Amino acid sequence: MKRSRVFRIALFLLAVTVGMHDAHAQQPPPAPVAVAEVVQMDVAAGQAFVATVMPLKRAVVGSAVDGRVVELVVHEGERVAEGAPLAKLLTATIELELAAAEAELDLRNQELAELEAGSRPNEIEQAKAKMLGAKADMEFGRAQLTRLQQLRTSNSASPEEYEQVKARASQSEQVYQELKAAYDLIVEGPRPERIAQARAQVAYQQAMVDRIKDRIKKYTVMSRFDGYVVVEHVDEGTWVTSGDPVMEVVALDEVEVLAYVVEQHAAHIKPGATVRVDVPALPDEVFTGEISIVIPQADAKSRTFPVKIRVKNTITDDGPLLKAGMYARVELPIGPKQSAIMVPKNALVLGGPQPLVYVVDGDQRGGSVRPVPIEVGVAMPNLIQAKGPLEAGQRVVVEGNERLRPGQSVVISRVVASPSQPARADLNGGNEHGTD
């Protein structure tokens, strides 16, 4: 009985030990995070205004020539790069003209190359041989003429015979001079003026080819900037005349958010200020932009001034997040400055019923995190107002916060300096100079 009791106690202690080990093993290790301090600063009070997302550029691309559409290279909703073709017109006849012009250009280039290369060595040798043969005939004729002159003094040769030999000698000398001049010309090569003429012919023909190619380019309708096709004005087979619209393209890599501000507030809005842009269709995204312009022309009836805010868009595989025509709200700084709690934009955790940030409770090395629900307010470069139970000097997670759970242990691997504070050394001995 005693042994049985001892055995049961040993089994119990073993089970408790294993259970404690399993419970300890189930605790996740501390997650490495980067943190930044909550800061307090004076910012202008903001007010929300209704706005609309507009493309940064919009172009109705038309045809430069008359012709028939044979191919639509892109279609509505597709992305197109700057200089990429949108549609092609029939160019069969012009391409035949181009082929003939390029063949003529090749001929002119070959003629120029022949002149610039000069005479071949065998051509020079051939001319030299002819010249030397003529020289031999000339010397033979001279010798005959000398002998006849001696015979004539002794009346051994008739005047007719002498005149014939003299004529042949003169003729052979003329032939020699002609072939010698031809030899010298071959050795010297073509005249510079002929080479210049050939070059001019090549340049003229090249201009003809470039002219035809430029005509062919006009038969391809191209986009003038990166963007998306939003309207097709033609179908394949449509006949278009010069100036007819073919496609409409909008640029959405950056967008302009257009708001209308009443005249009482327009004077307080300054270009260059950073503002927050909320798009109800994208509740999990917070956008910030910069006021690009306040148009100094009010609507006569509503007394509102157009304000444009430029926002960098996010391009995904499915297209741009911000689309032309989306409804938006912008928080514009229009009131007097007031003290506000500011956190880095990267500290926001979205996707729930309310934005929140994770505050680290512990020492400089780490601790545990707790979620703090907030409301966002006005924005500054890299910072955004956080309305909620936060205090200046608290540390919020700015990297690694998307995987955290309430109460989870974390270890601080890096302290990111807030824009209003000097950079701090990280825990590994390095310096962090950037801002988030």
Buried (B, 14 or more C-beta within 10 A) or exposed (E): EEEEEEEEEEEEEEEEEEEEEEEEEEEEEBBEBBBBBBBBBEBBBBBEBEBBBBBBBEBEBBBBBEBEBBEBBBEEEEBBEEEEBBBBBBBEEBEEBBEEBBEBBEEBBEBBEEBEEBBEEEEBEBBBEBBBEBBEBBBEBBEBBEEBEEBBEEEEBEEEEBEEBBEBBBEBBEBBBEBBEBBEEBEEBBEEEEBEBBBEBBEEBBEBBEEBEEBBBBBBBBBEBBBBBBEBBBEEEBEBEEEBBBBBBBBBBBBBBBBBBEEEBBEBBEEEBBBBBBBEEBEEBBBBBBBBEBEEEBEEEEEBBBBBBBBEBEBEEEEBBBBBEBEBBBBBBBBEEEEBBBBBBBBBBBEEEEBBBBBBEBEEEBBBBBBBBBEBBBBBEBBBBBEBEBEEEBBBBBBBBEEBEEEBBBBBBBBBBBBEEEBBEBBEEEEBEEBB
